[in-house]
Amino acid sequence: MAGLGNTGMNFEAISKIWPILKTVKCEDKKDDLIKRAATEDLRQVFNKYATKTVQGEHFMTYSDFIHGYLKLLSPDNFDEYTLNILASTVDTTRDGLISFTEFQAFEALLCMPDAMYTLAFQIFDRNANGYVTFDEFENIIKHTTLNSKIPFNFDCDLIHLHFGKDKSRKVSYQEFTQLIHDFHEEHAVQAFRSLDKGKTGYISAKDFEDIMCSLKPYLLTPFTRENLVTVTLGGKRQMQISYAYFTAFVSLLNNVELFRRIFLAATRRDVNKMVTKEELLYQAQAFAQVTPLEVEILFKLASLRHQTGMLSYADLDAISALGDRETPFKIQMQIAEVLQVSKNYDLEQGTTQRTPLLAVAEQMYRFTLGAMAGATGATAVYPIDLVKTRMQNQRSGSYVGELMYKNSIDCFKKVIRHEGFRGLYRGLAPQLVGVAPEKAIKLTVNDLMRDKLMRKDGSLPLWAECVAGGMAGASQVVFTNPLEIVKIRLQVAGEIVGKARVSAINVIKDLGFFGLYKGSRACFLRDIPFSAIYFPAYAHNKKYFADENGYNSPQSLLLSATIAGMPAAFFPTPADVIKTRLQVAERAGQTTYKGILDCCGKIMREEGPSAFWKGSAARVLRSSPQFGVTLLTYELLQRLFYVDFGGSRPEGSQAKNVHMEEILSRNPDHIGGYRLALATFDGIETKFGLMLPKFKPIPADATQ
């Protein structure tokens, strides 16, 4: 049998049959919406459903593929010819069996943006030579259910123009894509002419209904079907339907999704608003294919649902036959929305205009969630922060009344031994007062700057990510420096044995207003590089750990944030040591510092370069999980309390699209491009009207 055992057949050979596959590679592209399945994963799925073995090689039968794997047809009652047509689109050798190479090549085809056209072409290309002949085209069309209701006249100008006068010309794939579009228009025209007995250019409302129900059933929703005659009569007893009205009605149903775009543009993407006919016509001027007659018909249909004289988004849902149908385009656009590939585009590839008040409300919303997230993260890791501070403040040598720590673990034990468990939370109150706005400012400014620096195509270069992060780090210092110096004084107060209890109020009184900003320049040196490293690292970690649909689970968010915090916390440690030394209260016998340079020089002379990295381990152990918890909380709060302010949503904040998962995971073995298989086969019916019979033909004597 031809083609059996030919496992060496590669994509180059197959691309002679499917030229479009020349551009399909096994590796994924960063901007792919549907990722290709790994070869080994695909092979496991193939072997699971393949029931035929020839010379040690596994093959799928047509039934394996259509009934077992895709479940396109019922195995108990199906049209045999339709089964062969659909399965042969995968079987490029037309030997009746599907090899793994063919199975993998078809998966590549389904990932292509024009997969529906390619699939339709394969259905008509019966001998798989890369061309469609007139006989092949006629054979398939005569098998469709639409042709059985209103037969198509193949001796027409359209057929002659595409296949030649003698019908011997072969049609290539590119030409076929136009032919299949023109064919359905010609079929409708032929039906209109056949019912226009007097050649007047008019048919009756009943004839109009018959044509629509016979040739365009895939465009009709229950609402449209029920009101076909009512809307055409317009309150009159009898009305003749002109050819212009007929073509406008069909065009309207074909372009409902375009009218959605126009509607959303007119309402600034508010689906709860309604628009007048004039408003829609004004917005439709940008689309030459939309005519006033189509708009008139649309509003007549809307008037049958309500008597407001206006159009709602729900009216478009009522006439959109594609609303509940799965097509590759719809699924990929949903994925694009989840991935926010086009988050900075409005419906005309422009920028959605928002009022200043709405923009301010969005920042307040982010600030509030950031404050809640910051408080959660700080509380979770505060004991580690206290240990870090004491380790950084520890000087070389011993001083009377000062507790010395061998390492971070020893410090932790001694705090509990001498001060109790509550000692681990010394200074938590001012920390919470400060960390809430601190993290809120940092998260809000980072999101804001990313929005401002984002390119029109929705991308953000690395330098812009670093600038946004650096600005976020700088913005927090003005507010948080006073709170941090109070926190540090409280954290180290327990090191002096027998000293009176130190309170936040006493620290503020001792320092004064300007004293609260002591060490602020060191804070800038620490916080700017920290955030410039952290936020870009976090954004890229999220993309790396996201699943194939771009969704980050809580686990991946926590992991992304925690890993990003490691280098961000480690590298600015010298600046953090200097800041701590400048902000802590000096004690008798200890070195005093006049500023950053003075502090840096004295630490180097007296303690050596290793002193700059004191507490680095504790800093990593504190900052890494703290920001992990903080960012996880921030992301989850945005999912739980999502509010649409009309701007771009912070990347990764979207909730998991459950409906999307249902579509793509109906069969867990539908991996890679096969997740679009059902939608693609369904799309050739809803888009092209290529409706093949699914059930066994009823014998002629059974109807008698």
C-alpha positions as CSV (number, residue, x, y, z in Angstrom):
1,M,0.0,0.0,0.0
2,A,1.5,3.3,-1.0
3,G,2.9,5.4,1.8
4,L,3.1,2.6,4.4
5,G,6.3,2.6,6.4
6,N,7.3,6.0,5.0
7,T,8.3,7.5,8.4
8,G,11.0,9.5,6.7
9,M,8.5,11.7,4.8
10,N,9.4,15.2,6.0
11,F,7.7,18.5,6.0
12,E,9.5,19.5,2.8
13,A,7.7,16.7,1.0
14,I,4.4,17.4,2.5
15,S,4.7,21.1,1.8
16,K,4.6,20.2,-1.9
17,I,1.0,19.3,-1.2
18,W,0.4,21.9,1.5
19,P,2.6,24.9,0.3
20,I,1.5,26.8,3.4
21,L,3.4,24.4,5.7
22,K,6.7,25.6,4.3
23,T,6.6,28.4,6.9
24,V,5.6,26.1,9.8
25,K,8.4,25.1,12.1
26,C,8.4,22.8,15.0
27,E,9.8,25.4,17.4
28,D,7.4,28.0,19.0
29,K,7.5,31.7,18.3
30,K,7.2,34.1,21.1
31,D,4.1,35.7,19.7
32,D,2.3,32.5,18.8
33,L,-1.2,32.3,20.3
34,I,-1.4,28.5,20.0
35,K,1.9,26.7,20.7
36,R,2.9,23.7,18.8
37,A,2.9,20.4,20.6
38,A,6.2,18.7,21.4
39,T,6.9,15.8,19.1
40,E,7.1,13.2,21.8
41,D,3.9,14.4,23.4
42,L,2.2,14.2,20.0
43,R,3.6,10.8,19.4
44,Q,2.2,9.5,22.7
45,V,-1.3,10.8,21.7
46,F,-1.0,9.3,18.3
47,N,0.0,5.9,19.5
48,K,-2.9,6.0,22.0
49,Y,-5.5,6.2,19.2
50,A,-3.7,4.3,16.4
51,T,-5.1,0.8,16.0
52,K,-3.4,-0.3,12.8
53,T,0.1,-1.6,12.7
54,V,2.0,-2.3,9.5
55,Q,5.6,-3.6,9.5
56,G,6.0,-2.4,13.1
57,E,4.7,1.1,12.4
58,H,1.5,2.5,13.9
59,F,-1.2,4.1,11.8
60,M,-4.6,5.7,12.5
61,T,-7.6,4.5,10.5
62,Y,-10.1,7.1,9.3
63,S,-12.4,5.9,12.1
64,D,-9.6,6.2,14.7
65,F,-9.1,9.9,13.7
66,I,-12.7,11.0,13.2
67,H,-14.6,8.9,15.6
68,G,-12.0,8.1,18.3
69,Y,-9.8,11.2,18.4
70,L,-11.8,14.2,17.2
71,K,-15.2,12.7,17.7
72,L,-16.6,14.7,14.7
73,L,-19.1,12.1,13.7
74,S,-21.2,9.7,15.7
75,P,-19.8,6.1,15.2
76,D,-23.4,4.8,15.4
77,N,-24.9,6.9,12.6
78,F,-22.6,8.7,10.2
79,D,-22.3,9.4,6.5
80,E,-19.6,7.2,5.1
81,Y,-18.7,9.6,2.3
82,T,-18.3,12.5,4.7
83,L,-16.1,10.4,6.9
84,N,-13.8,9.7,4.0
85,I,-13.7,13.4,2.9
86,L,-12.9,14.7,6.4
87,A,-10.2,12.1,7.2
88,S,-8.5,12.4,3.9
89,T,-7.6,16.0,4.7
90,V,-5.0,14.5,7.0
91,D,-4.1,11.5,4.8
92,T,-2.0,13.3,2.2
93,T,-1.0,10.1,0.5
94,R,-4.7,9.1,0.2
95,D,-3.8,5.5,1.1
96,G,-6.6,5.1,3.7
97,L,-4.3,5.3,6.7
98,I,-2.8,8.2,8.7
99,S,0.8,8.0,9.6
100,F,2.4,9.9,12.5
101,T,4.1,12.3,10.0
102,E,0.8,13.2,8.5
103,F,-0.8,13.5,12.0
104,Q,2.0,15.9,13.0
105,A,1.8,17.9,9.8
106,F,-1.9,18.4,10.2
107,E,-1.3,19.7,13.7
108,A,1.0,22.3,12.2
109,L,-1.7,23.2,9.7
110,L,-4.2,23.9,12.5
111,C,-1.8,26.4,14.0
112,M,-1.9,28.5,10.9
113,P,-4.0,31.7,10.8
114,D,-5.8,30.5,7.6
115,A,-6.3,27.0,8.8
116,M,-10.0,27.0,7.8
117,Y,-9.2,27.9,4.2
118,T,-6.5,25.3,4.1
119,L,-8.8,22.7,5.5
120,A,-11.5,23.5,3.0
121,F,-9.0,23.3,0.2
122,Q,-7.9,19.9,1.3
123,I,-11.5,18.7,1.3
124,F,-11.9,19.7,-2.4
125,D,-8.4,18.6,-3.5
126,R,-9.3,14.9,-3.7
127,N,-6.1,13.6,-5.3
128,A,-3.9,15.8,-3.1
129,N,-1.9,17.3,-6.0
130,G,-2.2,20.9,-4.7
131,Y,-4.9,22.0,-7.2
132,V,-8.7,21.7,-7.4
133,T,-10.3,20.6,-10.7
134,F,-13.9,21.4,-11.7
135,D,-14.9,17.7,-11.2
136,E,-13.5,17.7,-7.7
137,F,-15.3,21.0,-6.9
138,E,-18.6,19.8,-8.4
139,N,-18.4,16.5,-6.6
140,I,-18.0,18.0,-3.1
141,I,-20.7,20.8,-3.7
142,K,-23.2,18.2,-4.8
143,H,-22.6,16.3,-1.6
144,T,-23.4,19.3,0.6
145,T,-26.8,19.6,2.3
146,L,-27.3,23.1,0.9
147,N,-27.1,21.9,-2.6
148,S,-29.6,19.2,-1.9
149,K,-32.1,22.0,-1.0
150,I,-31.4,24.4,-3.9
151,P,-29.2,22.9,-6.6
152,F,-26.4,25.0,-7.9
153,N,-26.2,25.6,-11.7
154,F,-22.6,24.8,-12.5
155,D,-22.9,26.1,-16.1
156,C,-22.6,29.7,-15.0
157,D,-20.2,32.6,-15.5
158,L,-18.6,32.1,-12.1
159,I,-17.5,28.6,-12.9
160,H,-16.4,29.6,-16.4
161,L,-14.3,32.4,-15.0
162,H,-12.5,30.2,-12.4
163,F,-12.3,26.9,-14.3
164,G,-12.4,28.2,-17.9
165,K,-15.0,27.7,-20.6
166,D,-14.2,24.1,-21.0
167,K,-13.8,23.6,-17.3
168,S,-10.3,22.2,-17.6
169,R,-8.4,24.8,-15.7
170,K,-7.1,23.9,-12.3
171,V,-7.5,26.2,-9.3
172,S,-4.6,26.8,-6.9
173,Y,-4.9,27.2,-3.1
174,Q,-4.8,31.1,-3.3
175,E,-7.4,31.1,-6.1
176,F,-9.6,28.7,-4.2
177,T,-9.9,31.0,-1.2
178,Q,-11.6,33.5,-3.4
179,L,-13.6,30.9,-5.3
180,I,-15.2,29.5,-2.1
181,H,-16.2,33.0,-1.1
182,D,-17.6,33.9,-4.5
183,F,-19.4,30.6,-4.8
184,H,-21.8,31.2,-1.9
185,E,-22.6,34.6,-3.2
186,E,-23.3,33.2,-6.6
187,H,-25.5,30.4,-5.1
188,A,-27.6,33.0,-3.4
189,V,-27.9,35.1,-6.6
190,Q,-29.0,32.0,-8.5
191,A,-31.6,31.2,-5.9
192,F,-32.9,34.8,-6.1
193,R,-33.1,34.7,-9.9
194,S,-34.8,31.4,-10.0
195,L,-37.6,32.7,-7.8
196,D,-37.8,36.1,-9.6
197,K,-40.1,34.6,-12.2
198,G,-41.0,37.9,-13.9
199,K,-37.4,39.2,-14.0
200,T,-38.5,42.3,-12.1
201,G,-35.7,42.3,-9.5
202,Y,-38.1,41.4,-6.7
203,I,-39.2,38.2,-4.8
204,S,-41.8,37.7,-2.2
205,A,-41.1,37.7,1.5
206,K,-41.9,34.0,1.6
207,D,-39.4,33.3,-1.1
208,F,-36.8,35.3,0.7
209,E,-37.4,33.2,3.8
210,D,-37.0,30.0,1.8
211,I,-33.7,31.1,0.4
212,M,-32.3,32.2,3.8
213,C,-33.4,29.0,5.5
214,S,-32.1,26.8,2.7
215,L,-28.8,28.4,1.7
216,K,-27.9,30.5,4.8
217,P,-29.1,28.5,7.8
218,Y,-25.6,28.8,9.4
219,L,-26.1,32.6,9.5
220,L,-29.5,32.5,11.3
221,T,-30.0,32.6,15.0
222,P,-33.4,31.4,16.4
223,F,-34.4,35.1,16.8
224,T,-33.5,36.0,13.2
225,R,-35.1,32.9,11.8
226,E,-38.4,33.6,13.6
227,N,-38.5,37.2,12.4
228,L,-37.3,36.9,8.8
229,V,-40.8,37.6,7.3
230,T,-41.8,40.1,10.0
231,V,-38.8,42.3,9.6
232,T,-39.0,42.2,5.8
233,L,-42.7,43.1,5.7
234,G,-42.2,46.0,8.1
235,G,-45.8,46.0,9.2
236,K,-47.2,45.6,5.7
237,R,-49.3,42.7,4.5
238,Q,-47.4,42.1,1.4
239,M,-44.0,43.4,0.3
240,Q,-41.7,42.6,-2.5
241,I,-38.0,42.1,-1.6
242,S,-35.6,43.8,-3.8
243,Y,-32.2,42.3,-4.8
244,A,-30.5,45.2,-3.0
245,Y,-32.4,44.4,0.2
246,F,-31.6,40.7,-0.2
247,T,-27.8,41.3,-0.6
248,A,-27.8,43.8,2.3
249,F,-29.5,41.4,4.6
250,V,-27.0,38.6,3.8
251,S,-24.1,41.1,4.2
252,L,-25.4,42.2,7.6
253,L,-25.5,38.6,8.9
254,N,-22.0,38.0,7.5
255,N,-20.6,41.0,9.2
256,V,-22.2,41.0,12.6
257,E,-18.7,40.9,14.2
258,L,-17.8,44.0,12.3
259,F,-20.9,45.8,13.6
260,R,-19.8,44.8,17.1
261,R,-16.6,46.7,16.5
262,I,-18.5,49.7,15.3
263,F,-20.9,49.6,18.2
264,L,-18.1,49.3,20.8
265,A,-16.2,52.2,19.1
266,A,-19.3,54.4,19.3
267,T,-19.8,53.6,23.0
268,R,-16.2,53.7,24.0
269,R,-16.3,49.9,24.7
270,D,-19.3,50.2,27.0
271,V,-21.6,47.2,26.3
272,N,-24.2,48.7,28.6
273,K,-24.8,51.7,26.5
274,M,-27.2,52.1,23.6
275,V,-26.6,54.0,20.3
276,T,-28.9,55.7,17.9
277,K,-29.0,55.1,14.2
278,E,-27.2,58.3,13.5
279,E,-24.4,57.5,16.0
280,L,-23.8,54.1,14.4
281,L,-23.9,55.6,10.9
282,Y,-21.4,58.2,11.9
283,Q,-19.0,55.6,13.3
284,A,-19.5,53.3,10.3
285,Q,-18.1,55.9,7.9
286,A,-14.7,54.3,8.5
287,F,-15.9,51.0,7.0
288,A,-16.7,51.2,3.3
289,Q,-18.3,47.8,3.3
290,V,-21.1,48.9,5.6
291,T,-24.0,50.6,3.9
292,P,-26.9,52.6,5.3
293,L,-29.3,49.9,4.1
294,E,-27.6,47.4,6.3
295,V,-27.8,49.7,9.3
296,E,-31.5,50.3,8.5
297,I,-32.2,46.5,8.6
298,L,-30.2,46.1,11.8
299,F,-32.3,48.7,13.6
300,K,-35.5,47.1,12.3
301,L,-34.4,43.8,13.8
302,A,-33.6,45.6,17.1
303,S,-37.0,47.2,17.1
304,L,-38.5,43.7,17.2
305,R,-36.8,43.2,20.6
306,H,-37.6,46.6,22.1
307,Q,-39.3,49.8,21.1
308,T,-36.5,52.3,22.1
309,G,-35.4,53.2,18.6
310,M,-31.8,52.4,19.6
311,L,-29.4,49.6,19.3
312,S,-28.0,47.6,22.3
313,Y,-25.1,45.2,22.4
314,A,-27.6,42.4,23.3
315,D,-29.3,43.1,19.9
316,L,-26.1,42.1,18.1
317,D,-25.9,39.0,20.2
318,A,-29.4,38.1,19.2
319,I,-28.5,38.1,15.5
320,S,-25.0,36.8,15.7
321,A,-25.0,33.1,14.6
322,L,-21.3,33.0,15.5
323,G,-21.9,34.1,19.1
324,D,-22.1,30.6,20.4
325,R,-20.0,28.9,17.7
326,E,-16.4,28.1,18.2
327,T,-14.1,29.3,15.4
328,P,-10.3,29.4,15.4
329,F,-10.5,33.2,15.1
330,K,-12.7,33.6,18.1
331,I,-10.6,31.3,20.3
332,Q,-7.3,32.9,19.3
333,M,-8.7,36.4,19.9
334,Q,-9.8,35.2,23.3
335,I,-6.3,33.9,24.0
336,A,-4.9,37.2,22.7
337,E,-7.1,39.0,25.2
338,V,-5.9,36.8,28.0
339,L,-2.3,37.3,27.0
340,Q,-3.0,41.0,26.5
341,V,-1.3,40.9,23.1
342,S,-3.5,43.7,22.0
343,K,-4.2,45.3,25.3
344,N,-3.1,48.8,24.1
345,Y,-5.4,48.7,21.1
346,D,-8.9,49.9,21.0
347,L,-11.2,48.6,18.3
348,E,-9.7,50.9,15.7
349,Q,-6.1,50.2,16.7
350,G,-6.1,53.6,18.5
351,T,-6.0,54.5,22.2
352,T,-9.1,54.4,24.2
353,Q,-9.9,57.8,25.6
354,R,-10.5,58.0,29.3
355,T,-11.5,60.9,31.5
356,P,-8.9,62.2,34.0
357,L,-11.2,61.2,36.8
358,L,-11.3,57.6,35.7
359,A,-7.5,57.5,35.4
360,V,-7.2,58.8,38.9
361,A,-9.7,56.3,40.2
362,E,-7.6,53.5,38.6
363,Q,-4.5,54.6,40.4
364,M,-6.4,54.8,43.7
365,Y,-7.7,51.3,43.1
366,R,-4.1,50.0,42.5
367,F,-2.8,51.9,45.5
368,T,-5.4,50.3,47.8
369,L,-4.7,46.8,46.6
370,G,-1.0,47.5,46.8
371,A,-1.3,48.6,50.4
372,M,-3.2,45.5,51.3
373,A,-0.6,43.3,49.5
374,G,2.3,45.1,51.2
375,A,0.9,44.7,54.7
376,T,0.4,41.0,54.0
377,G,3.9,40.5,52.7
378,A,5.6,42.5,55.5
379,T,3.9,40.6,58.3
380,A,4.8,37.2,56.7
381,V,8.5,37.9,56.8
382,Y,9.0,40.5,59.5
383,P,11.1,38.2,61.8
384,I,13.6,37.7,59.0
385,D,13.7,41.5,58.5
386,L,14.5,42.0,62.2
387,V,17.4,39.5,62.1
388,K,18.7,41.1,58.9
389,T,18.8,44.5,60.5
390,R,20.6,43.3,63.7
391,M,23.2,41.4,61.6
392,Q,23.9,44.5,59.5
393,N,24.2,46.8,62.5
394,Q,26.6,44.4,64.3
395,R,30.2,45.8,64.4
396,S,33.4,43.8,64.6
397,G,34.5,43.3,68.3
398,S,32.5,43.3,71.5
399,Y,31.0,46.1,73.5
400,V,29.6,46.2,76.9
401,G,25.9,45.4,77.0
402,E,25.7,44.4,73.3
403,L,24.6,40.9,72.2
404,M,26.9,39.4,69.6
405,Y,25.6,37.0,66.9
406,K,27.6,34.4,65.1
407,N,25.1,34.2,62.2
408,S,21.5,34.8,61.3
409,I,20.3,31.6,63.0
410,D,22.2,32.4,66.2
411,C,20.6,35.9,66.1
412,F,17.2,34.4,65.7
413,K,17.7,32.1,68.7
414,K,19.1,34.8,70.9
415,V,16.2,37.2,70.2
416,I,13.7,34.5,71.2
417,R,15.8,33.6,74.3
418,H,16.3,37.1,75.6
419,E,13.2,38.9,74.3
420,G,10.6,36.2,73.7
421,F,8.7,35.4,70.6
422,R,7.2,38.9,70.6
423,G,10.7,40.3,70.2
424,L,10.7,39.0,66.6
425,Y,8.0,41.5,65.9
426,R,9.6,44.6,67.5
427,G,8.7,47.6,65.3
428,L,6.0,45.8,63.3
429,A,3.4,48.5,64.0
430,P,5.3,51.4,62.3
431,Q,6.4,48.9,59.7
432,L,2.8,48.1,58.7
433,V,2.0,51.8,58.7
434,G,4.9,52.4,56.4
435,V,5.0,49.3,54.3
436,A,1.4,49.6,53.2
437,P,1.9,52.9,51.4
438,E,5.5,51.9,50.5
439,K,4.5,48.9,48.5
440,A,1.4,50.6,47.3
441,I,3.4,53.5,45.9
442,K,6.0,51.1,44.4
443,L,3.5,48.8,42.7
444,T,1.3,51.7,41.5
445,V,4.2,53.7,40.1
446,N,5.6,50.7,38.4
447,D,2.3,49.9,36.7
448,L,1.8,53.5,35.8
449,M,5.3,53.9,34.2
450,R,4.9,50.7,32.3
451,D,1.7,52.0,30.9
452,K,3.3,55.3,29.9
453,L,6.4,53.7,28.3
454,M,4.6,51.0,26.5
455,R,4.9,51.0,22.7
456,K,1.8,51.3,20.5
457,D,2.1,47.6,19.7
458,G,1.8,46.7,23.4
459,S,5.4,45.7,23.8
460,L,7.7,47.0,26.5
461,P,11.5,47.1,25.9
462,L,13.9,46.0,28.7
463,W,15.2,49.5,29.2
464,A,11.7,50.8,29.8
465,E,11.0,48.0,32.3
466,C,14.1,49.0,34.2
467,V,13.2,52.7,34.1
468,A,9.7,51.9,35.3
469,G,11.1,49.8,38.2
470,G,13.7,52.4,39.1
471,M,11.1,55.2,39.2
472,A,9.0,52.9,41.5
473,G,11.9,52.4,43.8
474,A,12.7,56.2,43.9
475,S,9.1,57.2,44.6
476,Q,8.8,55.2,47.8
477,V,11.8,56.7,49.5
478,V,10.3,60.1,50.2
479,F,7.5,58.5,52.1
480,T,9.1,55.5,53.6
481,N,12.5,56.8,54.9
482,P,11.0,58.3,58.1
483,L,9.1,55.1,58.8
484,E,12.1,52.9,58.1
485,I,14.5,54.8,60.4
486,V,11.9,54.4,63.2
487,K,11.6,50.7,62.5
488,I,15.4,50.2,62.6
489,R,15.8,52.1,65.9
490,L,13.1,49.9,67.4
491,Q,14.5,46.7,66.0
492,V,18.0,47.2,67.5
493,A,16.7,48.6,70.8
494,G,16.5,45.1,72.3
495,E,20.2,44.6,71.9
496,I,21.1,46.7,74.9
497,V,20.5,44.7,78.1
498,G,18.6,46.6,80.8
499,K,17.8,49.6,78.6
500,A,14.4,51.2,79.1
501,R,11.7,50.3,76.5
502,V,12.0,52.4,73.4
503,S,8.8,53.6,71.7
504,A,8.1,55.0,68.2
505,I,7.0,58.3,69.7
506,N,10.3,58.7,71.6
507,V,12.3,57.9,68.4
508,I,10.4,60.5,66.4
509,K,10.9,63.2,69.2
510,D,14.7,62.4,69.4
511,L,15.2,62.6,65.6
512,G,13.0,65.6,64.7
513,F,11.7,66.2,61.2
514,F,15.0,66.3,59.3
515,G,16.4,63.5,61.3
516,L,13.7,61.3,59.9
517,Y,15.4,61.6,56.5
518,K,18.8,60.6,57.7
519,G,20.2,58.0,55.3
520,S,17.7,58.9,52.5
521,R,20.4,59.1,49.9
522,A,21.5,55.6,50.8
523,C,17.9,54.6,50.5
524,F,17.9,55.8,46.9
525,L,21.1,53.9,46.3
526,R,19.3,50.7,47.6
527,D,15.8,51.0,46.4
528,I,16.3,52.3,42.8
529,P,18.5,49.3,41.7
530,F,16.4,46.9,43.7
531,S,13.2,47.8,41.8
532,A,15.0,48.2,38.5
533,I,16.1,44.6,38.8
534,Y,13.1,43.2,40.5
535,F,10.2,44.3,38.4
536,P,11.7,43.4,35.0
537,A,12.8,40.0,36.4
538,Y,9.4,39.4,37.8
539,A,7.6,40.2,34.5
540,H,9.9,37.9,32.5
541,N,9.6,35.1,35.1
542,K,5.8,35.3,34.8
543,K,6.0,34.8,31.1
544,Y,8.4,31.9,31.5
545,F,6.3,30.1,34.2
546,A,3.0,30.8,32.5
547,D,1.1,27.9,30.9
548,E,0.6,27.6,27.2
549,N,-2.4,30.0,27.4
550,G,-0.4,32.7,29.2
551,Y,-2.1,32.0,32.5
552,N,-0.2,32.2,35.8
553,S,-1.4,30.0,38.6
554,P,-1.0,31.3,42.2
555,Q,2.0,28.9,42.4
556,S,3.7,30.3,39.4
557,L,3.1,33.8,40.6
558,L,4.7,33.1,43.9
559,L,7.6,31.3,42.3
560,S,8.1,34.1,39.8
561,A,8.1,36.8,42.5
562,T,10.3,34.9,44.9
563,I,13.0,34.1,42.3
564,A,13.0,37.7,41.1
565,G,13.6,38.9,44.6
566,M,16.9,37.0,45.0
567,P,19.2,39.0,42.7
568,A,17.2,42.2,43.5
569,A,17.8,41.8,47.2
570,F,21.4,40.6,47.0
571,F,23.1,43.1,44.7
572,P,22.0,46.3,46.5
573,T,23.1,44.9,49.9
574,P,26.1,47.3,50.3
575,A,23.8,50.3,50.0
576,D,21.5,48.7,52.5
577,V,24.4,48.2,55.0
578,I,25.4,51.9,54.6
579,K,21.8,53.0,55.1
580,T,21.5,50.9,58.2
581,R,24.7,52.3,59.7
582,L,23.6,55.9,59.0
583,Q,20.1,55.4,60.4
584,V,20.8,53.5,63.6
585,A,21.5,55.3,66.8
586,E,25.2,55.6,67.6
587,R,26.5,54.1,70.9
588,A,29.4,54.9,73.0
589,G,32.6,53.4,71.6
590,Q,31.2,52.8,68.1
591,T,32.3,54.5,65.0
592,T,30.1,57.4,63.8
593,Y,29.5,58.3,60.2
594,K,29.0,61.7,58.6
595,G,27.6,60.6,55.3
596,I,27.6,57.9,52.6
597,L,31.2,58.4,51.5
598,D,32.5,58.7,55.1
599,C,30.6,55.6,56.1
600,C,31.8,53.6,53.1
601,G,35.4,54.5,53.7
602,K,35.3,53.7,57.4
603,I,33.6,50.4,56.9
604,M,36.3,49.4,54.4
605,R,39.2,50.4,56.6
606,E,37.9,49.0,59.9
607,E,36.0,45.9,58.8
608,G,37.0,45.1,55.3
609,P,35.0,44.6,52.1
610,S,33.1,41.6,53.4
611,A,31.3,44.0,55.9
612,F,29.4,45.4,52.9
613,W,27.7,42.1,52.4
614,K,26.7,41.5,56.1
615,G,23.1,40.3,56.3
616,S,23.0,39.6,52.6
617,A,21.7,36.1,53.3
618,A,19.0,37.4,55.7
619,R,18.2,40.2,53.2
620,V,17.6,37.6,50.4
621,L,15.7,35.4,52.7
622,R,13.5,38.3,53.8
623,S,13.0,40.3,50.6
624,S,12.6,37.3,48.3
625,P,9.6,35.7,50.1
626,Q,8.2,39.1,51.2
627,F,7.9,40.3,47.6
628,G,6.7,36.8,46.6
629,V,3.8,37.0,49.1
630,T,3.3,40.7,48.3
631,L,3.1,40.3,44.5
632,L,1.0,37.1,44.8
633,T,-1.5,39.0,47.0
634,Y,-1.5,41.9,44.6
635,E,-2.2,39.7,41.6
636,L,-4.9,37.7,43.4
637,L,-6.6,40.8,44.7
638,Q,-6.8,42.2,41.2
639,R,-8.4,39.0,40.0
640,L,-10.8,38.9,42.9
641,F,-11.8,42.6,42.9
642,Y,-11.3,43.4,39.2
643,V,-12.6,46.7,38.1
644,D,-12.4,47.8,34.4
645,F,-11.3,51.5,34.3
646,G,-10.9,51.4,30.5
647,G,-7.1,51.3,30.6
648,S,-4.6,48.5,30.2
649,R,-4.8,45.9,32.9
650,P,-1.5,45.2,34.7
651,E,0.2,42.3,33.0
652,G,-0.6,38.9,34.6
653,S,-3.5,40.2,36.6
654,Q,-6.2,38.6,34.5
655,A,-8.1,35.7,35.9
656,K,-8.1,32.3,34.3
657,N,-10.6,32.1,31.5
658,V,-12.7,29.1,32.5
659,H,-14.7,29.1,29.2
660,M,-11.4,29.1,27.3
661,E,-10.2,26.1,29.3
662,E,-13.4,24.3,28.5
663,I,-13.0,24.9,24.8
664,L,-9.4,24.0,24.6
665,S,-9.5,21.1,27.1
666,R,-12.6,19.2,26.0
667,N,-10.3,16.3,25.2
668,P,-7.0,16.5,27.1
669,D,-5.4,14.6,24.3
670,H,-6.2,17.6,21.9
671,I,-2.8,19.2,22.4
672,G,-1.0,21.9,20.4
673,G,-2.9,22.7,17.2
674,Y,-5.4,20.0,17.8
675,R,-7.0,22.2,20.4
676,L,-8.4,24.1,17.5
677,A,-9.4,21.1,15.4
678,L,-13.1,21.0,16.4
679,A,-13.4,24.8,15.9
680,T,-11.7,24.6,12.5
681,F,-13.9,21.9,11.2
682,D,-16.9,23.7,12.6
683,G,-15.7,27.0,11.0
684,I,-15.8,25.6,7.5
685,E,-19.5,25.3,8.0
686,T,-20.2,28.6,9.8
687,K,-17.9,30.7,7.6
688,F,-18.0,28.9,4.3
689,G,-21.4,27.2,4.5
690,L,-19.6,24.0,3.5
691,M,-22.2,21.8,5.3
692,L,-21.5,18.1,4.7
693,P,-24.2,15.5,5.7
694,K,-23.2,13.9,9.1
695,F,-25.7,11.0,9.2
696,K,-26.5,8.1,7.0
697,P,-28.6,9.0,4.0
698,I,-32.2,8.0,4.4
699,P,-33.2,5.4,1.8
700,A,-35.7,6.6,-0.8
701,D,-38.2,3.9,0.0
702,A,-38.1,4.8,3.7
703,T,-39.8,8.2,2.9
704,Q,-42.6,6.6,1.1
